[in-house]
Every structure is written in C-alpha cells, then in structure tokens.
Amino acid sequence: MSFPWAKHYQPTSDLGKYMDSRLPLPRFVHGALGAGYPTPKNLNYFYNFGVLAGVALVVQIITGIILGMHYAANTTVAFDSVEHIMRDVSGGWMFRYMHAVGASFFFAVVYIHIFRGLYYGSFKPPREVLWMLGLVIFLLMMATAFMGYVLVWGQMSFWGAAVITGLFSALPIVGEAIQTWLLGGFAPDNATLNRFFSLHYLLPFVIFGVIILHIWALHIPGSNNPTGVDVKGPQDTVPFHPYYTAKDFFGLGVYLTIFAAVVFFAPNVLGEADNYIPANPLSTPAHIVPEWYFWPFYAILRAFTTDLFFIPAKLLGVLAMFAAILLLFFLPWLDTSPVRSNSYRPLNRILFWVFVAVCLVLGVCGGKPAEEPWVRLSQIFTAYYFAHFLIITPLVSRFEKTLPLPNSISEAVLAKYGKPSPAATAAGVGAAAPQPAE
Amino acid sequence: MVRLGALAVGLFFCIAVLWGAVQPRDAVPRDPIKEAHEHPEQIAWTHNGAGNLGVFGTFDRGQLQRGFQVYKEVCSACHSLNRVAFRDLAALGFTGPQIKAIAADYQVPSVDENGEAATRPATAADRLPLVYANETAARAAQNGALPPDLSLITKARPDGTNYLRSLLLGYRDKVPAGLTASPGLHYNPWFHSVFIAMPPPLVADDQVTYADGTKGTKDQYATDVSVFLTWAAEPKLEARKQIGVASILFLLIITGLGYLSYKKVWADIKGKGKSA
C-alpha cells in the first residue's frame, strides 16, 4: 500500500488463488500486518504498544461478551449478578478480574502509545489524521470505561455516574436538561443502567471500526520511527512479517505476564474498595474518585475553584477538562517544528519529560481528596498543562535549534552499531528554520 | 491563526486556574477524628503466603472452621452472610452430611401447603439467611444502626483483612481529649469515624469454646473470623493463585521462546549493522 518495494501477495495454493480472485482477504492481511507492509527497521520497544492496545481491546471484548451472558442490567439485581459471576459461574471470577484489570491495562498501554507519539512526533505531517483518529479512539475508550464501571452498580459506580453526568449540568441554560436526558431521569437509576449497558456493549465495536481506520491511515505514510526521518528506500525497512510479528509476539508475552500477575495475585489493587458496597442513593461515600486512568483529568476538573467574571468555577473546570483532551487535536498545527523526533530536539526533549512529570503529578492530585496541598498543586500543574501545549510548544517549535538529522534511517542504524556515519549533514538545522503556522 | 487562538485559550485557562491558586485558603481546623484514626495493624496471613506477598498461600482449613464458629456464635446475632451458600462451606473442609446438619439448624423463608408464608429448615443449596427481613427492621432493632452483610466486608474496606482484625480488637475505653462519644456509640480508632455503633463483640477470652481445642483468646477469635470472612469475600482465592502460578510459568516459557525467535529473525539485520 505504501512503498513501491512492498512485497506483493502471491497465493501459492489452489485455495489461495481461488479466494484471491473472489474475496482477497489474505491479500488484505498480507498488506496490513504481513510481509507486504514495509516497516522502518529501527523501531524500538515503544512501538510495540499499538499492537498491545489492539490485543487489550480484543481481551476486553471477549471477556466482556462472556460477562454479558451472566450479567443482569437492572438496579435491583446488577450488583448481585456480578457477585453471582464471581462465586457461581465457572471461571466467572477470572473473566471478571480480567475485564476489570484489563480496562486499566488498556489505558496504561494507550497512554504509553500516546506519549510515544508525542516524543517521536508521530502526530506531525503527514500523520495528522492518524493522530486524530487515535484521539477519537481515546475519547471512545473513556466513555466506554466510565459506563462499564457504572454497570457494577456499587457505591463508586453510582456516585461516579452522578458526578460525571452532573458535569453537564454546569453548562448554562441547557445543562440541567442535558443531564436529565443523559440519565433518563433526575438521578442515576434503572434507565441509566440500561442505557449504559447498551452503549457499553456497542462502543467497543465502534472503537474496533475506528481502529481499522487508524491502521488504514497508518499504512498510507507508513510507520514513523525513532529518528523521525522519512523512509528513503528499501534499505530503511523490513517487512512487518516476520520481523515485527516476532518482536510483537515477544512484547505481547511480556505484557501478558505482567497482566496475569495482577489478575491472579492482586486483582483489586487498582480498584476502589467502596465499589464492593452495593449502590446506595442515600449514602454518599467520603471520597468520590474515578478509576486511576481518569485522575489527571479529574484533577484539572477540580482545579478551578474561583469564578472568573461571570463564568462559574464549576463551568470553568468542565470546560478545562474537555479542552485538555480536545486541544490534542490541534497539536499538529501547534508544534510546527519540521523535526519530528525529540532525539534531535534538545530543548523540547526536556520539556517533554517535564510534561510527563506534570501529568503524573496531576494524576496523584486527582486521586487525593480535595484538600491542601493537593488543590493548589493541581492548580499550578493544570496551568502548566495548558501552557505546555498552547503557549510553550508553539514558541519552542519556532525558535528551537535542532540537532543535525541523520540522512536516513539506515545511516542512523549503522551509526548506532558503531560505524561512523558518512556525513551527518546540517539538513536538520536548515529544516528547522521558522515557518509560518498556516 | 491556530497559534494565536491557542495562545488566547491557553492564557485564559492559565489565568482562570492560577487566580484560584493565589486565593488565600481558609485555615483548616484541627480534625481530632483524623488525628485519632489508626491504620490497620499488619500481620502475616497464611493465605498471603511467603513474605505476605499474596502470590502463594492457602487458607488453613482448621482456622476457617474456627472463624465460621466465631461468626456463627458471635457475629451472626446481627450480621447476615447472605452471599454464601451452605454448599460453599465444603471449602472449609466440612463433609456433605456435616453441611446438611449445619444447614438444618437454620430456618429459611418458605411457603406451606396452603401457600401461606412459613419457614423450613435450610438445605445445602440455600444461602445463609438474612438476620432481619429488611433494613427498616434491622435499624429498628439496632437503635438506628444497620449491621452490614459481611459477605464482602473484607473487600469493601481498604486492607480489609487487617482492618477487620484491628477493628475487632480496637475498642478503647479512653476517648482522646476533644472527642466525646454520643450515646450508643463506642470509641474505636480503627473505624473511619472513630465512633462505631457496634458494641464490642469480643468481650472475654473464653467466649467461644473451639471444637478443635485451640485456646480461645480475643486475638485468636478476631484473627480466625477475619480469615473466615476473607474466604467468604473471595471464595476462589486458592484457585486464583494456583491458576496464576501456572499461567505465569506458561507465559514465561512462551515469552522466552518468543525472545529467542525474535533474536533469530532479526539476526541478519542486526548482524549486518554490526559487521558492516
């Protein structure tokens, strides 16, 4: 699909030839994940996480379908049906723990995948649409995970649903009506649980569809790589199969080993104890916290404590929380440096790691009760979060002196293995000259 | 344009959030409850295995049976265990006839031949019955407090097993200065609000006479019943760890083979780089 030297699919068996002239599915797979996809040969282990995310989704779908056979989406029995799965269904405890832990692992993998994209500039032209499709997947994942957490109908499920749908009530005029419409009532109840179950079952398949678009958009320009330099010729690539199928298999083994360790030895370590208490609309938990993967955004939501002019603090928090994600869609036009990889951007590389630290601190703040020092800490770091993307990144990408880029991927690989590079040109510096934003 | 818009939006959110950050904070008054609150005492549990890590370890059947006896003779006066069925007690090492005999001591709701509400002796298939018919009945009998069902109690509290043991042993007569117990509440620094409606359930060292001859102490009762309720909340704990160890071993072998094939597949590419 992408490069002229890509291996063409040659059916060998009679059945293969028969199918190829009728439904060329093997040809499609060959081009997408097989030997027909030339891939940069210098990808490091961080490039395993796309495949890991795909596997994590498949694990969620398979375990979820099995859980759905035993789960009852009705407020009177939902919690009991989960306990029925845990106690009476054969292997039910295993599928339920895999599904619950699997959600956390899916997010962990996707976060690493996103940060990898940030570090190596994978969102830059010509991969902007690929990046934005990934963000759509991320948004769908957040909606799916939130609704799935509600299905348990424990205390944190119920109060989480109340808090998150309550965010919409901050919108002026239409807010209350939107919240009522989302819940199907004035508080989380059976109508809420039913629609969340319906959507929780639907959205993973929507995610699956967007992933197909994401992979399609990946195959047009081909994968980015740690140098950020474009593929120049066949010497820069290896066929995806067997090179990256072998590497991904190994990476998948490591991932599944860690996953199994948590599922079997500490399945509740990532969850809240309060969610083992059945939902009680009359008793509010002392600390309502979402799952860990929402903590940075929860910290941003709660960081806005004072009204600004006529805008109430709650509305500011809600706008900021949504803006924190939506601004990522504009990143390809905010970071205009022609150098993709932070390996050749000394200043931006430091700022990247500062940003990672800021996200981690926001995560810690989001999991803590809304008291000092956590509130002030989340306020300072929220300010930095926005400043990073909206102020610092555009400026740095304009004025940064970048390092010389290697002429090609294969040259960089040779340099790494000890052979002096023939001519590290100043191409990178030249290319970093300021460019207008539009 | 994009960057100018971004600058405006960025400044807006930065100013809005930092405006909140520079506001003076109200002085936080000392919270005597928070200061009195204690974290659960950590002890080694057989079901947490070597190093108390939670990787290996099985329940001690004798301890589970003793814990069940404590639950039955003490806790079950007020607390139900409604997610556990009598048949599940086989995991404690009871035989079929023993389980039938245990179940027969309990009465469960039923209907008689005329369709009138009645009770009948429980069978192995029944769940341990509720103590009170509903929440209102429970609160009416318990001075307004609600004794929770204990089926999930060790998973519904952080560090549940240690918490439960500490709580059961944690009643103190001396209330710290600044705190006063309301009538009907008891001071227990391990409870989240440090005042608990439950009166001390374990009052004397020979309160329960163990069938297996183990010496009865308050510490022994609290430890045994905490293990029993850990089993009640997580009855598949042993199967989970066994499958876990087998899975990890399998995955390590597969991953090791995967690593070797990865190295073999890439040998020509990486080798070229090194030799060239």
Boltz contact constraints between the chains, C-beta under 6 A:
constraints:
  - contact:
      token1: [A, 41]
      token2: [B, 269]
      max_distance: 6.0
  - contact:
      token1: [A, 83]
      token2: [B, 83]
      max_distance: 6.0
  - contact:
      token1: [A, 93]
      token2: [B, 236]
      max_distance: 6.0
  - contact:
      token1: [A, 242]
      token2: [B, 265]
      max_distance: 6.0
  - contact:
      token1: [A, 243]
      token2: [B, 265]
      max_distance: 6.0
  - contact:
      token1: [A, 246]
      token2: [B, 261]
      max_distance: 6.0
  - contact:
      token1: [A, 246]
      token2: [B, 262]
      max_distance: 6.0
  - contact:
      token1: [A, 246]
      token2: [B, 265]
      max_distance: 6.0
  - contact:
      token1: [A, 247]
      token2: [B, 262]
      max_distance: 6.0
  - contact:
      token1: [A, 249]
      token2: [B, 258]
      max_distance: 6.0
  - contact:
      token1: [A, 250]
      token2: [B, 258]
      max_distance: 6.0
  - contact:
      token1: [A, 250]
      token2: [B, 259]
      max_distance: 6.0
  - contact:
      token1: [A, 250]
      token2: [B, 262]
      max_distance: 6.0
  - contact:
      token1: [A, 253]
      token2: [B, 254]
      max_distance: 6.0
  - contact:
      token1: [A, 253]
      token2: [B, 255]
      max_distance: 6.0
  - contact:
      token1: [A, 253]
      token2: [B, 258]
      max_distance: 6.0
  - contact:
      token1: [A, 254]
      token2: [B, 255]
      max_distance: 6.0
  - contact:
      token1: [A, 256]
      token2: [B, 251]
      max_distance: 6.0
  - contact:
      token1: [A, 257]
      token2: [B, 251]
      max_distance: 6.0
  - contact:
      token1: [A, 257]
      token2: [B, 255]
      max_distance: 6.0
  - contact:
      token1: [A, 260]
      token2: [B, 247]
      max_distance: 6.0
  - contact:
      token1: [A, 260]
      token2: [B, 248]
      max_distance: 6.0
  - contact:
      token1: [A, 260]
      token2: [B, 251]
      max_distance: 6.0
  - contact:
      token1: [A, 264]
      token2: [B, 240]
      max_distance: 6.0
  - contact:
      token1: [A, 264]
      token2: [B, 244]
      max_distance: 6.0
  - contact:
      token1: [A, 265]
      token2: [B, 54]
      max_distance: 6.0
  - contact:
      token1: [A, 265]
      token2: [B, 55]
      max_distance: 6.0
  - contact:
      token1: [A, 265]
      token2: [B, 244]
      max_distance: 6.0
  - contact:
      token1: [A, 273]
      token2: [B, 156]
      max_distance: 6.0
  - contact:
      token1: [A, 273]
      token2: [B, 157]
      max_distance: 6.0
  - contact:
      token1: [A, 273]
      token2: [B, 158]
      max_distance: 6.0
  - contact:
      token1: [A, 276]
      token2: [B, 152]
      max_distance: 6.0
  - contact:
      token1: [A, 276]
      token2: [B, 155]
      max_distance: 6.0
  - contact:
      token1: [A, 276]
      token2: [B, 156]
      max_distance: 6.0
  - contact:
      token1: [A, 277]
      token2: [B, 156]
      max_distance: 6.0
  - contact:
      token1: [A, 303]
      token2: [B, 17]
      max_distance: 6.0
  - contact:
      token1: [A, 304]
      token2: [B, 17]
      max_distance: 6.0
  - contact:
      token1: [A, 305]
      token2: [B, 20]
      max_distance: 6.0
  - contact:
      token1: [A, 306]
      token2: [B, 19]
      max_distance: 6.0
  - contact:
      token1: [A, 306]
      token2: [B, 20]
      max_distance: 6.0
  - contact:
      token1: [A, 306]
      token2: [B, 23]
      max_distance: 6.0
  - contact:
      token1: [A, 308]
      token2: [B, 16]
      max_distance: 6.0
  - contact:
      token1: [A, 316]
      token2: [B, 16]
      max_distance: 6.0
  - contact:
      token1: [A, 320]
      token2: [B, 13]
      max_distance: 6.0
  - contact:
      token1: [A, 333]
      token2: [B, 2]
      max_distance: 6.0
  - contact:
      token1: [A, 334]
      token2: [B, 6]
      max_distance: 6.0
  - contact:
      token1: [A, 372]
      token2: [B, 25]
      max_distance: 6.0
  - contact:
      token1: [A, 376]
      token2: [B, 21]
      max_distance: 6.0
  - contact:
      token1: [A, 379]
      token2: [B, 17]
      max_distance: 6.0
  - contact:
      token1: [A, 379]
      token2: [B, 20]
      max_distance: 6.0
  - contact:
      token1: [A, 379]
      token2: [B, 21]
      max_distance: 6.0
  - contact:
      token1: [A, 380]
      token2: [B, 21]
      max_distance: 6.0
  - contact:
      token1: [A, 382]
      token2: [B, 17]
      max_distance: 6.0
  - contact:
      token1: [A, 383]
      token2: [B, 14]
      max_distance: 6.0
  - contact:
      token1: [A, 383]
      token2: [B, 17]
      max_distance: 6.0
  - contact:
      token1: [A, 383]
      token2: [B, 18]
      max_distance: 6.0
  - contact:
      token1: [A, 386]
      token2: [B, 10]
      max_distance: 6.0
  - contact:
      token1: [A, 386]
      token2: [B, 13]
      max_distance: 6.0
  - contact:
      token1: [A, 386]
      token2: [B, 14]
      max_distance: 6.0
  - contact:
      token1: [A, 387]
      token2: [B, 10]
      max_distance: 6.0
  - contact:
      token1: [A, 387]
      token2: [B, 14]
      max_distance: 6.0
  - contact:
      token1: [A, 390]
      token2: [B, 6]
      max_distance: 6.0
  - contact:
      token1: [A, 390]
      token2: [B, 9]
      max_distance: 6.0
  - contact:
      token1: [A, 390]
      token2: [B, 10]
      max_distance: 6.0
  - contact:
      token1: [A, 391]
      token2: [B, 7]
      max_distance: 6.0
  - contact:
      token1: [A, 391]
      token2: [B, 10]
      max_distance: 6.0
  - contact:
      token1: [A, 394]
      token2: [B, 3]
      max_distance: 6.0
  - contact:
      token1: [A, 413]
      token2: [B, 273]
      max_distance: 6.0
  - contact:
      token1: [A, 414]
      token2: [B, 273]
      max_distance: 6.0
  - contact:
      token1: [A, 417]
      token2: [B, 273]
      max_distance: 6.0
  - contact:
      token1: [A, 417]
      token2: [B, 274]
      max_distance: 6.0
  - contact:
      token1: [A, 419]
      token2: [B, 276]
      max_distance: 6.0
  - contact:
      token1: [A, 437]
      token2: [B, 2]
      max_distance: 6.0
  - contact:
      token1: [A, 437]
      token2: [B, 3]
      max_distance: 6.0
